[in-house]
């Protein structure tokens, strides 16, 4: 495999600067301030600007930063149609959503939905499935999580190679949903209305269920992977005992390598167990690339195009490449919290706790001890997530299950790095389908188990609402 050409692509990543040395403040930080700011423990970096999500863990040794750079090259650079002289990155498609991981995870950050009327949905995809009705389908859902559409599979591919046709085009419009605060201020939320047009392989199943998903940020994923399963189950048990209406659950998903059900933690419904499987599934579903975990092309039996066009070998993504991308995605650092001593931020943090948000958006979690991943081992982190599934109410429901997750349940999204979204990605759209245009809109969409906390936000004064947002944007 041709790797030498990638080794010099990202020289800036070879810096050995530590957290304390990066962008030193005007006066020295106290140990307590450093602890609060270090959301990712010793992996945390102090960096602002467009590349704030693209740095390696601060404690990653120089000897491992070449691996990080090589993984970044396969994550960032486009894959191409086979056959090609670039045989380490050929095999794209023939049906796909994008030709490179960075096109969705823009600068390792958050994707966004297309503007109303725009059919270019890069950085947003649409999951497809049908209800499990037959006994065979109900058995299959244990291993597969969903029953895919018989013609279009589990995900709509809206791009294709020359010689093929894309499956269809995604179009969004929005309906207004006004919300009135207790002091009379009105905020108009937007509810997405999605349609699929220009279907090229026949009709969708009459009972098809669709769910739009924007790409989440890549930061801190290795730390989330290292949270022990026992910690997740303990949090769920404690929530149930507290009797406060918060009752998260651990999704149980199929691990392809272990060939058994394990705890899920990645994806909007915690539908993937490991970063290796998450990455391989994205290569397969998003780019049309096979691997040892997903050796089949992403065409269904009703689509002959995968057999008609050349592929990039079997598999198209080697185990070596998967290992590099896994290392990269594990070691992308979380940037430090900012403005922690600002009085408004402190007031907002107190409100965050008083309102009950911290019940799901958990802080102070410790990762497992790992000799193989020393940079991620035994780190005390503040991810602001419990990685559990929670009922978020009818307003956010997609009515589409995934393993144990039902159509109203979503995994608690990590909040670390939230305040960097605009400078990294140039927008402030949030939630699984990007419907929220700012932090407050995201809060107002909360329902179900979060309804009581959401209603407390609606009752806040303007001053307190501003303080709450200031805290969230400090993360």
C-alpha positions in Angstrom: 0.0 0.0 0.0 1.2 3.5 -0.9 1.7 5.3 2.4 4.8 7.3 2.1 3.0 10.1 0.2 0.8 10.7 3.2 3.4 11.1 5.8 4.1 14.8 5.2 0.5 15.9 4.6 -0.2 17.3 8.1 3.0 18.6 9.5 1.2 20.9 12.0 0.0 17.8 13.8 3.5 16.9 14.8 3.6 19.6 17.5 4.4 18.4 21.0 2.9 21.4 22.7 1.1 20.5 26.0 -2.1 21.9 27.3 -0.4 24.3 29.6 1.9 25.7 26.9 -0.8 26.3 24.2 -2.0 29.9 23.9 -1.0 30.9 27.4 -3.4 33.3 29.1 -2.4 36.6 30.6 -2.0 35.2 34.0 -1.2 31.6 35.2 -4.1 29.2 35.7 -4.8 27.6 39.1 -5.0 23.8 39.3 -8.7 24.0 39.8 -9.2 26.2 36.7 -7.1 23.8 34.6 -9.2 20.8 35.9 -12.5 22.6 34.9 -11.1 23.6 31.5 -9.8 20.2 30.6 -13.0 18.6 29.4 -11.1 15.7 27.9 -8.7 15.3 30.8 -5.0 15.3 29.8 -6.0 14.9 26.1 -7.5 18.4 26.1 -6.0 21.0 23.8 -6.2 24.8 24.0 -7.0 25.9 20.5 -9.5 28.3 18.9 -10.4 28.9 15.3 -11.4 26.7 12.3 -8.9 23.9 13.3 -10.0 23.6 17.0 -11.5 20.1 16.4 -8.6 18.7 14.3 -5.7 18.4 16.7 -4.3 15.2 18.3 -4.7 14.5 22.0 -2.3 16.8 23.9 -0.7 13.8 25.7 -0.2 11.8 22.5 3.5 11.1 22.2 5.5 12.3 19.1 6.1 8.7 18.1 2.4 8.2 17.6 1.6 11.4 15.7 2.6 10.0 12.4 -0.1 7.3 12.8 -2.5 10.1 13.5 -1.4 12.0 10.4 -1.8 9.0 8.2 -5.2 8.2 9.6 -6.2 11.9 8.9 -5.1 11.6 5.3 -7.5 8.7 4.7 -10.2 10.5 6.5 -9.7 13.8 4.7 -8.7 13.0 1.1 -11.2 11.9 -1.5 -11.7 8.4 -2.6 -11.9 7.7 -6.3 -13.6 5.5 -8.8 -11.8 2.2 -9.6 -9.6 1.3 -11.4 -7.2 4.1 -10.5 -3.5 4.6 -10.0 -4.3 5.7 -6.5 -5.0 2.1 -5.5 -5.0 2.8 -1.8 -8.1 5.0 -2.1 -10.0 3.6 -5.1 -13.3 1.7 -5.1 -15.7 4.6 -4.4 -19.4 3.8 -5.0 -21.0 3.1 -7.3 -23.7 4.5 -5.0 -22.6 6.9 -2.3 -23.4 10.0 -0.3 -19.9 11.6 -0.4 -16.4 10.8 -1.6 -14.6 11.7 1.6 -15.2 11.5 5.4 -14.3 15.2 5.9 -17.1 16.2 3.5 -19.6 15.3 6.1 -17.6 15.8 9.3 -16.4 19.2 8.1 -13.1 20.0 9.8 -13.9 17.1 12.1 -16.9 19.0 13.2 -20.7 19.1 12.8 -22.6 18.6 9.5 -25.6 20.7 8.5 -28.8 20.1 6.6 -29.3 21.6 3.1 -31.1 24.9 2.8 -34.8 24.7 2.0 -35.2 23.7 -1.7 -31.5 22.7 -2.1 -31.1 19.0 -3.1 -27.4 19.0 -2.3 -27.5 17.1 1.1 -23.7 16.5 1.7 -23.1 16.2 5.4 -26.7 15.0 5.9 -28.0 11.5 5.1 -31.3 9.7 5.4 -31.7 6.4 7.1 -34.4 4.0 5.7 -36.2 1.0 7.2 -39.5 -0.7 7.3 -41.4 -2.1 10.3 -40.5 -5.7 11.4 -43.8 -7.6 10.8 -42.9 -11.2 10.0 -41.2 -13.6 12.4 -38.2 -13.7 10.2 -37.9 -9.9 10.2 -38.3 -9.8 14.0 -35.4 -12.3 14.4 -33.3 -10.4 11.9 -33.7 -7.1 13.8 -31.7 -8.6 16.7 -28.5 -8.7 14.6 -29.2 -5.9 12.1 -31.1 -3.3 14.3 -33.5 -2.4 11.5 -35.2 -4.0 8.5 -33.9 -2.1 5.4 -36.1 -0.9 2.6 -36.1 -3.9 0.1 -35.0 -1.7 -2.9 -33.0 1.1 -1.4 -31.5 -0.5 1.7 -30.8 1.1 5.0 -29.6 4.5 3.7 -30.4 6.6 0.7 -27.4 7.3 -1.6 -28.0 10.6 -3.5 -24.8 10.4 -5.5 -23.4 7.9 -8.0 -20.5 7.3 -10.3 -20.8 7.9 -14.1 -22.5 4.9 -15.5 -24.9 4.7 -12.6 -27.8 6.7 -11.3 -28.2 8.0 -7.7 -31.0 6.5 -5.7 -32.8 9.7 -5.3 -32.7 13.3 -4.1 -33.4 14.7 -0.7 -35.5 17.9 -0.3 -36.3 19.8 2.9 -38.9 22.4 3.7 -39.8 23.7 7.2 -43.0 24.4 9.1 -43.0 27.1 11.8 -43.5 26.1 15.5 -43.8 29.1 17.7 -42.8 28.9 21.4 -43.7 31.7 23.9 -41.5 32.2 27.0 -43.1 33.2 30.3 -42.1 36.8 29.8 -43.9 37.0 26.4 -40.9 36.7 24.0 -41.7 34.4 21.1 -39.2 32.1 19.4 -40.2 30.4 16.1 -38.8 26.9 15.8 -38.6 25.1 12.5 -39.9 21.6 12.0 -38.4 19.8 9.0 -40.5 18.2 6.3 -38.5 15.8 4.1 -39.4 14.5 0.7 -37.4 12.1 -1.5 -37.7 12.8 -5.2 -36.2 11.4 -8.5 -36.2 7.8 -7.4 -34.2 5.8 -10.0 -34.7 2.2 -8.8 -38.4 2.0 -8.3 -40.7 3.1 -5.4 -39.9 3.1 -1.8 -41.7 0.5 0.4 -45.2 1.9 1.2 -44.4 1.6 5.0 -40.9 3.1 4.7 -39.6 5.0 7.7 -37.1 7.8 7.1 -34.8 9.7 9.5 -32.5 12.5 8.5 -29.1 12.6 10.3 -26.4 15.2 10.2 -22.8 14.2 10.9 -21.8 14.8 14.6 -18.4 16.2 15.7 -15.5 13.8 15.9 -13.8 15.1 19.0 -13.4 12.9 22.1 -14.7 9.7 20.5 -11.8 7.6 21.8 -12.6 8.8 25.4 -16.2 7.9 25.0 -15.2 4.5 23.7 -13.1 4.0 26.9 -15.9 4.6 29.3 -16.5 1.2 30.9 -19.8 -0.6 30.1 -20.4 -0.9 33.9 -20.3 2.9 34.2 -23.1 3.2 31.7 -25.3 0.5 33.3 -24.6 2.1 36.8 -25.8 5.5 35.5 -28.9 3.9 34.1 -29.6 2.1 37.3 -29.1 5.3 39.4 -31.4 7.3 37.2 -34.1 4.7 37.6 -33.7 4.7 41.4 -33.8 8.5 41.6 -37.4 8.5 40.4 -37.2 11.9 38.8 -38.6 10.9 35.5 -35.2 10.3 33.9 -34.7 6.7 32.9 -32.0 6.1 30.4 -31.1 2.7 28.9 -28.1 1.2 27.3 -28.7 0.2 23.7 -27.7 -3.4 22.9 -26.2 -3.7 19.4 -24.5 -6.3 17.3 -20.7 -6.3 17.3 -19.6 -7.8 14.0 -16.1 -8.7 15.2 -17.3 -10.3 18.5 -20.5 -11.8 16.9 -22.6 -10.9 19.9 -24.7 -8.1 21.3 -22.8 -5.5 23.3 -23.4 -2.0 24.6 -24.0 0.6 21.9 -22.5 4.1 22.2 -21.9 5.8 18.8 -24.4 7.3 16.5 -27.6 9.3 17.2 -29.3 6.3 18.6 -26.2 4.6 20.0 -26.4 2.0 17.2 -22.7 1.2 16.9 -20.5 -0.4 19.6 -17.0 0.6 18.6 -15.2 3.2 16.5 -13.8 0.5 14.3 -17.3 -0.7 13.4 -18.7 2.9 13.2 -15.9 3.8 10.7 -16.3 0.7 8.6 -20.1 1.1 8.5 -19.6 4.7 7.3 -17.1 3.7 4.6 -19.7 1.1 3.4 -22.9 3.1 3.7 -21.6 6.6 2.9 -18.8 6.0 0.4 -19.8 2.6 -1.0 -16.5 0.9 0.1 -16.2 -2.7 1.4 -14.1 -3.9 4.3 -13.5 -7.1 6.2 -16.3 -6.0 8.6 -18.8 -5.1 5.8 -17.6 -7.1 2.7 -20.8 -6.7 0.7 -21.3 -3.7 -1.6 -24.1 -1.3 -0.5 -26.5 -2.2 -3.4 -29.5 -4.3 -2.7 -30.6 -7.4 -4.6 -32.8 -5.1 -6.6 -29.9 -3.0 -7.8 -27.5 -4.6 -10.3 -25.2 -1.6 -10.7 -22.7 -2.9 -8.1 -22.1 -6.0 -10.2 -22.0 -4.0 -13.5 -19.3 -1.5 -12.5 -15.7 -2.3 -11.5 -14.7 -2.3 -7.8 -11.5 -1.5 -6.0 -10.7 -5.0 -4.8 -11.9 -7.2 -2.0 -11.9 -5.5 0.3 -11.6 -1.9 -0.9 -10.6 -0.6 2.5 -7.8 -2.7 3.9 -7.5 -3.6 7.6 -4.3 -1.4 7.7 -6.3 1.7 6.5 -9.1 0.9 9.0 -6.5 0.7 11.8 -5.1 4.2 10.9 -8.6 5.8 10.7 -9.5 4.2 14.0 -6.4 5.6 15.6 -7.1 9.0 14.2 -10.8 9.1 15.2 -9.8 7.8 18.7 -7.3 10.6 19.3 -9.0 13.7 18.1 -8.8 16.1 21.0 -11.5 18.0 22.8 -10.8 21.7 23.0 -10.7 23.4 26.4 -13.6 25.1 28.0 -13.5 28.9 27.8 -14.6 31.9 29.9 -15.0 29.7 33.0 -14.6 32.7 35.4 -17.1 34.9 33.6 -20.0 35.7 36.1 -22.6 35.1 33.5 -21.2 31.7 32.6 -21.0 30.7 36.3 -24.7 31.7 36.7 -25.6 29.7 33.6 -23.8 26.7 35.0 -25.7 26.9 38.2 -29.0 27.1 36.3 -27.9 24.1 34.1 -27.6 22.0 37.3 -30.7 23.4 39.0 -32.9 22.8 36.0 -31.9 19.2 35.8 -29.9 19.1 32.6 -27.0 17.4 34.3 -29.1 14.3 34.9 -28.4 13.2 31.3 -25.6 15.5 30.2 -23.2 14.0 32.8 -19.8 15.4 33.9 -17.0 13.7 35.9 -16.7 10.3 34.2 -13.5 8.3 34.3 -12.3 6.2 31.4 -11.0 2.7 31.8 -7.4 1.7 32.4 -5.9 0.7 29.1 -2.2 -0.3 28.5 -2.9 -0.3 24.7 -4.2 3.3 24.7 -2.2 5.1 27.3 -3.3 8.6 26.2 -6.9 7.7 26.8 -6.4 5.6 29.9 -7.9 6.6 33.3 -8.9 10.1 32.2 -11.4 12.1 34.2 -13.5 13.8 31.6 -16.5 16.1 31.3 -18.3 15.0 28.2 -21.8 16.2 29.2 -23.4 12.9 28.1 -24.4 9.6 29.7 -24.4 7.8 26.3 -27.8 6.4 27.2 -31.0 6.4 25.2 -33.8 8.7 26.5 -37.3 9.4 25.4 -37.1 12.9 23.9 -40.8 13.3 23.2 -43.0 13.4 20.1 -41.5 16.6 18.8 -38.2 15.0 18.0 -39.5 11.5 17.3 -38.5 9.9 14.0 -40.8 6.9 14.6 -37.9 4.6 13.5 -36.4 2.1 15.9 -32.8 0.9 16.0 -32.1 -2.2 18.1 -33.5 -1.3 21.6 -34.1 2.4 20.7 -37.6 3.2 19.8 -38.8 6.0 17.6 -38.9 8.6 20.4 -35.5 7.7 21.9 -32.1 9.3 21.2 -28.7 9.0 22.7 -27.7 12.0 24.9 -25.5 14.1 22.7 -22.1 15.1 24.2 -21.9 18.9 24.7 -18.2 19.3 25.0 -16.9 21.6 22.2 -20.4 23.0 21.6 -19.3 26.6 21.8 -16.7 26.1 19.0 -19.3 25.1 16.4 -19.6 28.4 14.6 -15.9 29.1 14.3 -15.1 25.5 13.2 -18.1 25.0 10.9 -19.5 28.4 10.2 -23.0 27.6 11.5 -24.9 26.9 14.7 -27.3 24.1 13.7 -27.9 21.4 16.2 -29.9 18.2 16.9 -29.9 15.0 14.8 -31.3 16.6 11.7 -30.0 20.1 12.2 -33.4 21.7 12.7 -32.2 23.9 15.6 -30.5 27.1 14.4 -29.0 27.9 17.8 -28.5 26.5 21.3 -31.8 27.8 22.6 -33.8 26.3 19.8 -32.1 22.9 20.6 -33.2 23.2 24.2 -36.8 24.1 23.3 -37.1 20.9 21.2 -36.5 18.8 24.3 -39.5 16.8 25.4 -40.3 13.4 26.9 -38.0 12.8 29.9 -36.6 16.3 29.4 -40.0 18.1 29.3 -39.8 19.2 32.9 -36.4 20.8 32.4 -37.4 22.4 29.1 -40.5 23.9 30.8 -38.2 25.4 33.5 -36.2 27.1 30.7 -39.4 28.5 29.2 -40.2 30.0 32.7 -36.7 31.7 33.0 -36.2 35.4 32.7 -34.4 36.8 29.7 -31.3 37.4 31.8 -31.2 33.8 33.0 -31.8 32.4 29.6 -28.9 34.5 28.3 -26.7 33.1 31.2 -27.7 29.5 30.4 -26.7 30.0 26.7 -23.5 31.7 27.8 -22.6 28.6 29.9 -23.4 26.2 27.0 -21.3 28.2 24.6 -18.4 28.1 27.1 -18.1 24.3 26.7 
